[in-house]
Amino acid sequence: MKYSKIASDAAAAAIKKVPWPSGGLIELEIHTYLEHQLGMDPMSDKCFELADEALSVAGILLGEGPDAL
């Protein structure tokens, strides 16, 4: 699957802060990135879609797989 640049960037930023497979903490960092760095509405459907995609990317980057976190 091809992941968006925004999701990949959010995942990379999140695992810099939480470099171990902790889904809840990584998801929080992803949402923080999307809201504070990109100015997204944290309650928008787009934000949640990108966060889900970024969580899959983070799982891959951590060697756990796209559905592990």
N, C-alpha and C positions, 0 to 999 in steps of 0.2 A: 504494500500500500504506500502511496505517496502522501507524505504529511506536509502541511502548509509551513511556510517559513515562520509565521507567527507562533504556531504551536511548537515548532522545533526550538525557536528562541526562548519561549516561555519555559519549556522543559529544561533547556540548558541552564537557564538562570536559576530554576528551582533546585536542580541537583548540585549546583555550586553551593547552595546554602544547606541542603539536606542530601549528602552524598551516600545515603543508604536507603534501602527499599522500605520507606515508611509512607504508605499511600496518603494518609491524612495530612501529614506535614508537607509533603510534596504538593498535594492538591492546594493547600493553603498558600504556598509560595507561588504556585502558578496563578491562582486568582489574584494575589497581590500584584504580581507582575502585570497581568492584563489590565487591572484597574489603575495602578499607579504609573506604570511606564507607558501604557498605550491609551489611557483615559477611557477605557471601556466601562459601560454601565455594568456593575457586578451582578445585577439581577436580569440582564438581558439574555435572551435565548442564544445569541451569538457568543456571548462570553462563556456560557456553559458548554456550548458545542466545542469551542476552541480549548477550553479547559479539559474536556474529556479526551480530545485528540492529543493534547500536550501530555496528559497523564500516560497515554499509551507510548508516546515517544520517550518519556522519562523511564518507563519500564524497560524499553529496549536499550536505552543508553546505560542503564544499570545492569544489563545482562539478565533481566528477569523475564522479559517478554512483554508484548503489548497489552496483555490482559491480566498481568500479575498485580498491578497496583490498583 
